[in-house]
Amino acid sequence: MKTATGKPNPDDLADLDSLLSDEEREIRATVRQVCDDTVEPHIAQWYEDGDLPAARELAKEFGKVGMLGMHLDGYGCAGLSAVDYGLTCLELEASDSGIRSLVSVQGSLAMFAIWRFGSEEQKTEWLPRMATGEAIGCFGLTEPDAGSDPGSMRTTARRDGDGENADWILNGAKMWITNGSIADVAVVWANAGEQNGGIRGFVVPTNTPGFSAPKIKHKMSLRASVTSELVLDGVRLPSDAVLPEVRGLKGPLSCLSEARFGIVWGALGAARACLHAARDYSKTRVQFGKPIAGFQLTQAKLAAMHGELLNGQLLALHLGRLKDSKGLRPDQVSLGKYNNVTKSIEIARTARTILGANGISGEYPVMRHANNLESVLTYEGTAEMHTLVIGQALTGLAAYR
């Protein structure tokens, strides 16, 4: 029987790094360095200010190293693996959930929709510029009165005239849209009526008359992120603005599955940052004559957090390998998001208790991550909806209605 030698790595007691290739570790290190250089010096202030003023500059920096649409092939995209993308999301969210949202909305929602369902002209026009960060995209599905039930959306698309060459007219509103106020292009989903295929996707340049994107302010979570409402007031689009390769809800829902996969990994980045902050603090905070890291209750918290983080990483890596080999079912993505986000929130809250009152200070990242994760729990499918997806997979019975 072989026995492992050497000292334990406090960041990875299970040696999960041994499951990664050299290339995967290099990609992770590159993303971490970019975040250290461009995000970490400013993120606490951006969060406090409730804005992301460097969003466009960050997009270009991320584009330089191939992060944007990195798991897509062609059109200037890097064509990397699902695991590469997952590791990238983890490192981005270790800095802030808002930063990961910038990248995942760009690549896994806006770019993916055009890449998967768009015409060759739409792909050629937008994807190369989006891959470099020269053009920013957003994804308009959620509405003020239609979140978990997108089929009840009120945004409409109608033909202005007869025939396939007639213009489209869009009217409606979308809510809680990441990147909306800075976007150059919006992928908007609207009800075109049964005669025109039901729910359809449209590529909408944001300088089109009738389109506006007022910023949503006074958020207590995801403050270092651009969140907007999209208003479509008689937006006239040419006939070829529609995404030609999809009709119905399977279009936007498949995009959401793509983005949720990144969240499976990303939430763990926030959890890891909280765990590391709590561990480091506990080794320097002295009470009753010794660091609180030396007390059994503190060590019990640290051990439990580390175990949950490792379990989440194993699940994320397994799902990533599956995605790269044979693909994922939607219920598998739901399982990953539900488990990893809920466990990450638990880790963040436990880390806060180790820091005590300092846990709510902006000097430390813990409360920022905890607040952000409350939004991550809700967006891209609420915990309740993912619970029902998992429940249906377990029982064969749908409980949505």
C-alpha positions as CSV (number, residue, x, y, z in Angstrom):
1,M,0.0,0.0,0.0
2,K,1.3,3.4,-1.0
3,T,1.2,6.3,1.4
4,A,1.2,9.9,0.2
5,T,4.2,11.9,1.3
6,G,4.8,15.6,1.7
7,K,2.9,18.3,3.5
8,P,-0.8,18.9,2.9
9,N,-1.8,21.7,0.6
10,P,-4.2,23.8,2.8
11,D,-5.9,25.0,-0.4
12,D,-6.5,21.5,-1.8
13,L,-6.3,18.7,0.7
14,A,-7.7,16.2,-1.8
15,D,-5.2,17.1,-4.5
16,L,-7.8,17.9,-7.0
17,D,-5.2,19.7,-9.1
18,S,-3.9,16.3,-10.1
19,L,-7.1,15.8,-12.1
20,L,-6.3,18.8,-14.3
21,S,-4.0,18.9,-17.3
22,D,-1.0,21.2,-17.5
23,E,-2.9,23.3,-20.1
24,E,-5.9,23.6,-17.8
25,R,-3.7,24.8,-14.9
26,E,-2.0,27.3,-17.2
27,I,-5.3,28.7,-18.3
28,R,-6.5,29.1,-14.7
29,A,-3.2,30.8,-13.8
30,T,-3.6,33.2,-16.7
31,V,-7.1,34.2,-15.7
32,R,-6.1,34.6,-12.1
33,Q,-3.2,36.9,-13.1
34,V,-5.5,39.0,-15.3
35,C,-7.9,39.4,-12.3
36,D,-5.1,40.2,-9.9
37,D,-3.9,42.9,-12.3
38,T,-7.1,44.5,-13.5
39,V,-9.9,43.7,-11.0
40,E,-8.5,43.1,-7.5
41,P,-7.1,46.6,-6.9
42,H,-10.4,48.2,-7.7
43,I,-13.3,45.7,-7.0
44,A,-14.0,46.8,-3.4
45,Q,-14.4,50.4,-4.5
46,W,-16.5,49.5,-7.5
47,Y,-18.8,47.5,-5.3
48,E,-19.1,50.4,-2.8
49,D,-19.8,52.8,-5.6
50,G,-22.4,50.5,-7.1
51,D,-20.9,50.7,-10.6
52,L,-18.5,49.0,-13.0
53,P,-17.0,52.0,-14.8
54,A,-14.2,49.9,-16.3
55,A,-16.6,47.4,-17.9
56,R,-15.5,48.1,-21.5
57,E,-11.9,48.2,-20.6
58,L,-12.2,44.9,-18.8
59,A,-13.9,43.3,-21.7
60,K,-11.1,44.3,-24.0
61,E,-8.5,42.9,-21.5
62,F,-10.5,39.7,-21.2
63,G,-10.7,39.5,-25.0
64,K,-6.9,39.8,-25.3
65,V,-6.5,36.5,-23.5
66,G,-9.4,34.8,-25.3
67,M,-11.9,34.6,-22.4
68,L,-15.0,35.9,-24.3
69,G,-16.8,33.1,-26.0
70,M,-13.8,30.9,-25.3
71,H,-15.8,27.7,-25.5
72,L,-17.2,28.5,-29.0
73,D,-15.5,27.5,-32.3
74,G,-14.6,29.9,-35.1
75,Y,-15.3,33.6,-35.7
76,G,-12.4,34.6,-33.5
77,C,-13.4,32.4,-30.6
78,A,-10.8,30.3,-28.8
79,G,-12.6,27.0,-29.1
80,L,-11.5,25.8,-25.7
81,S,-13.1,23.1,-23.5
82,A,-16.0,23.3,-21.1
83,V,-13.6,22.6,-18.3
84,D,-11.3,25.5,-19.4
85,Y,-14.4,27.7,-19.4
86,G,-15.4,26.5,-16.0
87,L,-12.0,27.1,-14.5
88,T,-12.1,30.6,-16.0
89,C,-15.5,31.3,-14.4
90,L,-14.3,30.1,-11.0
91,E,-11.3,32.5,-11.1
92,L,-13.4,35.4,-12.3
93,E,-16.0,34.9,-9.5
94,A,-13.2,34.6,-6.9
95,S,-12.8,38.3,-7.7
96,D,-16.5,39.1,-7.9
97,S,-19.7,37.6,-9.2
98,G,-20.3,40.8,-11.3
99,I,-17.1,40.2,-13.2
100,R,-18.0,36.6,-14.0
101,S,-21.4,37.8,-15.0
102,L,-19.9,40.3,-17.5
103,V,-18.0,37.4,-19.2
104,S,-20.7,34.7,-19.0
105,V,-23.5,37.0,-20.4
106,Q,-21.2,38.0,-23.2
107,G,-20.0,34.5,-24.1
108,S,-22.7,32.0,-22.9
109,L,-25.8,34.1,-23.6
110,A,-25.4,36.7,-26.2
111,M,-22.5,35.2,-28.2
112,F,-23.8,31.6,-27.8
113,A,-27.3,32.6,-29.1
114,I,-25.8,34.1,-32.2
115,W,-23.3,31.3,-32.7
116,R,-25.8,28.5,-32.2
117,F,-28.9,30.0,-33.8
118,G,-27.8,32.9,-36.0
119,S,-27.3,33.3,-39.7
120,E,-23.9,33.4,-41.2
121,E,-24.2,37.1,-41.7
122,Q,-25.1,37.6,-38.1
123,K,-22.2,35.5,-36.9
124,T,-19.7,37.3,-39.2
125,E,-21.0,40.7,-38.2
126,W,-20.9,40.3,-34.4
127,L,-18.9,37.4,-33.1
128,P,-15.4,38.5,-34.0
129,R,-15.9,41.9,-32.4
130,M,-17.5,40.4,-29.4
131,A,-14.7,37.9,-28.9
132,T,-12.2,40.8,-28.7
133,G,-14.4,42.8,-26.4
134,E,-14.8,45.6,-29.0
135,A,-18.5,44.9,-29.0
136,I,-20.5,44.1,-25.8
137,G,-23.6,42.0,-25.9
138,C,-26.6,41.5,-23.6
139,F,-29.5,38.9,-23.4
140,G,-33.1,40.0,-23.0
141,L,-35.4,37.3,-21.7
142,T,-36.6,38.1,-18.2
143,E,-39.4,40.7,-17.9
144,P,-40.9,42.6,-15.0
145,D,-43.7,40.1,-14.8
146,A,-42.1,37.0,-16.4
147,G,-39.1,35.5,-14.8
148,S,-39.4,31.7,-14.1
149,D,-42.2,31.5,-16.6
150,P,-40.7,33.0,-19.8
151,G,-43.5,31.6,-21.9
152,S,-45.8,34.3,-20.5
153,M,-43.6,37.1,-21.8
154,R,-45.4,40.2,-23.0
155,T,-42.7,41.5,-25.4
156,T,-44.1,41.2,-28.9
157,A,-42.7,41.1,-32.4
158,R,-45.0,41.7,-35.4
159,R,-44.5,41.9,-39.1
160,D,-45.1,45.3,-40.6
161,G,-46.5,44.1,-43.9
162,D,-46.7,40.7,-45.7
163,G,-44.1,38.3,-46.9
164,E,-40.7,37.2,-45.6
165,N,-39.0,40.5,-46.3
166,A,-41.3,42.6,-44.1
167,D,-39.8,44.4,-41.2
168,W,-40.3,43.4,-37.6
169,I,-41.6,45.8,-34.9
170,L,-40.7,45.0,-31.3
171,N,-42.5,46.3,-28.3
172,G,-42.0,45.5,-24.6
173,A,-39.6,45.6,-21.8
174,K,-36.9,43.3,-20.3
175,M,-35.7,43.5,-16.7
176,W,-32.5,42.7,-14.7
177,I,-30.3,42.6,-17.8
178,T,-26.6,42.4,-17.3
179,N,-24.5,44.6,-19.6
180,G,-27.7,46.2,-20.9
181,S,-26.7,49.9,-20.6
182,I,-23.2,49.4,-22.2
183,A,-24.2,46.8,-24.8
184,D,-23.7,47.3,-28.5
185,V,-26.1,44.5,-29.4
186,A,-28.9,42.8,-27.5
187,V,-30.3,39.3,-28.2
188,V,-34.0,39.9,-27.4
189,W,-36.7,37.2,-27.2
190,A,-40.2,38.1,-28.1
191,N,-43.5,36.5,-28.9
192,A,-44.1,36.7,-32.6
193,G,-47.4,34.9,-32.6
194,E,-48.1,31.3,-33.7
195,Q,-48.2,32.2,-37.3
196,N,-44.5,33.4,-37.1
197,G,-43.2,30.6,-34.9
198,G,-44.1,31.7,-31.4
199,I,-41.1,32.8,-29.3
200,R,-38.3,34.2,-31.6
201,G,-34.9,35.7,-31.0
202,F,-33.8,38.9,-32.5
203,V,-30.4,40.5,-32.9
204,V,-31.0,44.2,-32.0
205,P,-28.2,46.8,-32.4
206,T,-28.7,49.0,-29.4
207,N,-28.5,52.2,-31.4
208,T,-31.8,51.3,-33.2
209,P,-34.4,54.0,-32.6
210,G,-36.9,53.0,-29.9
211,F,-34.4,51.0,-27.9
212,S,-33.2,52.2,-24.6
213,A,-31.5,50.6,-21.5
214,P,-31.9,52.6,-18.3
215,K,-29.5,51.4,-15.6
216,I,-31.0,49.8,-12.5
217,K,-29.7,51.5,-9.3
218,H,-29.8,51.0,-5.6
219,K,-28.9,47.3,-5.7
220,M,-27.6,45.7,-2.5
221,S,-26.1,42.8,-4.5
222,L,-24.0,42.6,-7.7
223,R,-23.2,46.2,-7.2
224,A,-20.0,46.0,-9.3
225,S,-22.1,45.0,-12.4
226,V,-24.1,46.9,-15.0
227,T,-27.7,45.9,-14.6
228,S,-30.4,47.4,-16.7
229,E,-33.9,47.5,-18.0
230,L,-34.4,47.1,-21.8
231,V,-37.2,49.2,-23.3
232,L,-38.4,48.4,-26.8
233,D,-40.8,51.1,-28.0
234,G,-41.7,50.4,-31.6
235,V,-38.2,49.1,-32.5
236,R,-38.1,48.5,-36.2
237,L,-35.8,45.7,-37.4
238,P,-35.1,44.3,-40.9
239,S,-36.5,40.9,-41.7
240,D,-33.0,39.3,-41.3
241,A,-32.7,40.5,-37.7
242,V,-34.4,37.3,-36.5
243,L,-32.3,34.3,-35.4
244,P,-33.3,31.9,-38.2
245,E,-32.3,28.5,-36.6
246,V,-34.7,28.3,-33.7
247,R,-38.3,28.8,-32.8
248,G,-40.0,28.4,-29.4
249,L,-38.6,28.4,-25.8
250,K,-36.0,25.8,-26.6
251,G,-33.9,28.7,-27.9
252,P,-33.5,30.8,-24.8
253,L,-33.6,27.9,-22.5
254,S,-30.7,26.2,-24.2
255,C,-28.8,29.5,-23.8
256,L,-29.6,29.6,-20.1
257,S,-28.3,26.0,-19.7
258,E,-25.0,27.1,-21.3
259,A,-24.7,30.0,-18.9
260,R,-25.8,28.0,-15.9
261,F,-22.8,25.7,-16.4
262,G,-20.5,28.6,-15.8
263,I,-22.3,29.4,-12.6
264,V,-21.8,25.8,-11.4
265,W,-18.1,26.7,-11.3
266,G,-18.2,30.4,-10.7
267,A,-20.1,30.2,-7.3
268,L,-17.2,28.1,-6.0
269,G,-14.8,30.9,-6.7
270,A,-16.8,33.2,-4.4
271,A,-16.8,30.4,-1.8
272,R,-13.1,29.8,-2.1
273,A,-12.4,33.5,-1.6
274,C,-14.5,33.5,1.5
275,L,-12.9,30.4,2.9
276,H,-9.4,31.7,2.3
277,A,-10.2,35.1,3.9
278,A,-11.7,33.4,7.0
279,R,-8.7,31.0,7.3
280,D,-6.1,33.8,7.0
281,Y,-8.0,36.0,9.4
282,S,-8.4,33.2,12.0
283,K,-4.6,32.7,12.1
284,T,-4.0,36.4,13.0
285,R,-7.0,37.2,15.2
286,V,-5.9,36.5,18.8
287,Q,-8.4,35.9,21.6
288,F,-7.9,34.4,25.0
289,G,-4.1,34.3,24.3
290,K,-4.0,32.5,21.0
291,P,-5.2,32.7,17.4
292,I,-8.8,31.7,17.0
293,A,-7.6,29.2,14.4
294,G,-6.4,27.2,17.3
295,F,-9.9,26.7,18.8
296,Q,-11.9,23.6,18.0
297,L,-15.1,25.4,16.9
298,T,-13.1,27.5,14.3
299,Q,-11.3,24.4,13.0
300,A,-14.7,22.6,12.7
301,K,-16.0,25.5,10.6
302,L,-12.9,25.6,8.4
303,A,-13.0,21.8,7.9
304,A,-16.7,21.8,7.0
305,M,-16.2,24.6,4.5
306,H,-13.2,23.0,2.9
307,G,-15.1,19.7,2.5
308,E,-18.1,21.4,0.9
309,L,-15.9,23.3,-1.5
310,L,-14.0,20.2,-2.5
311,N,-17.3,18.4,-3.1
312,G,-18.5,21.2,-5.3
313,Q,-15.3,21.2,-7.3
314,L,-15.6,17.5,-7.9
315,L,-19.1,17.9,-9.1
316,A,-18.2,20.8,-11.4
317,L,-15.2,18.9,-12.8
318,H,-17.3,15.8,-13.4
319,L,-20.0,17.8,-15.2
320,G,-17.3,19.6,-17.2
321,R,-15.8,16.3,-18.4
322,L,-19.3,15.0,-19.3
323,K,-20.0,18.2,-21.2
324,D,-16.8,17.9,-23.2
325,S,-17.4,14.2,-23.9
326,K,-21.1,13.6,-24.5
327,G,-22.9,16.7,-23.4
328,L,-25.1,17.5,-20.4
329,R,-28.8,17.1,-19.8
330,P,-30.6,20.2,-18.4
331,D,-31.3,18.4,-15.1
332,Q,-27.6,17.8,-14.6
333,V,-26.9,21.5,-15.0
334,S,-29.7,22.2,-12.6
335,L,-28.2,19.8,-10.1
336,G,-24.8,21.5,-10.4
337,K,-26.2,25.0,-10.0
338,Y,-28.5,24.2,-7.1
339,N,-25.9,22.3,-5.1
340,N,-22.9,24.6,-5.7
341,V,-24.7,27.9,-5.2
342,T,-26.5,26.8,-2.1
343,K,-23.3,25.3,-0.6
344,S,-21.3,28.5,-1.6
345,I,-23.8,30.6,0.3
346,E,-23.4,28.4,3.4
347,I,-19.6,28.8,3.1
348,A,-19.9,32.6,2.8
349,R,-22.1,32.9,5.8
350,T,-19.9,30.6,7.9
351,A,-16.8,32.5,6.9
352,R,-18.5,35.7,8.0
353,T,-19.0,34.3,11.5
354,I,-15.3,33.6,11.8
355,L,-14.5,37.2,11.0
356,G,-17.1,38.3,13.5
357,A,-17.9,42.0,13.2
358,N,-15.1,42.4,10.7
359,G,-17.0,40.1,8.4
360,I,-19.3,43.0,7.4
361,S,-16.5,45.3,6.6
362,G,-15.5,46.2,3.1
363,E,-11.9,45.7,4.1
364,Y,-12.6,42.0,3.6
365,P,-14.4,40.3,0.6
366,V,-16.7,38.0,2.6
367,M,-19.9,40.1,2.9
368,R,-19.5,41.3,-0.7
369,H,-19.4,37.7,-1.9
370,A,-22.2,36.7,0.4
371,N,-24.4,39.5,-1.0
372,N,-23.5,38.6,-4.6
373,L,-24.3,35.0,-4.1
374,E,-27.9,35.9,-3.1
375,S,-28.4,37.1,-6.6
376,V,-26.6,34.2,-8.2
377,L,-29.0,31.9,-6.3
378,T,-31.9,33.6,-8.1
379,Y,-30.6,34.4,-11.6
380,E,-30.4,31.9,-14.4
381,G,-33.2,30.0,-12.7
382,T,-34.2,30.3,-9.1
383,A,-33.3,27.6,-6.5
384,E,-37.0,26.7,-6.5
385,M,-37.1,26.1,-10.2
386,H,-33.9,24.0,-10.2
387,T,-35.4,22.0,-7.2
388,L,-38.4,21.2,-9.4
389,V,-36.2,20.2,-12.4
390,I,-34.3,17.8,-10.1
391,G,-37.5,16.6,-8.6
392,Q,-39.0,15.8,-12.0
393,A,-35.8,13.9,-13.0
394,L,-36.0,11.9,-9.8
395,T,-39.7,11.1,-9.9
396,G,-40.8,11.4,-13.6
397,L,-43.5,13.8,-12.5
398,A,-43.6,17.6,-13.3
399,A,-44.6,19.8,-10.4
400,Y,-44.4,23.2,-12.1
401,R,-48.2,23.7,-12.1
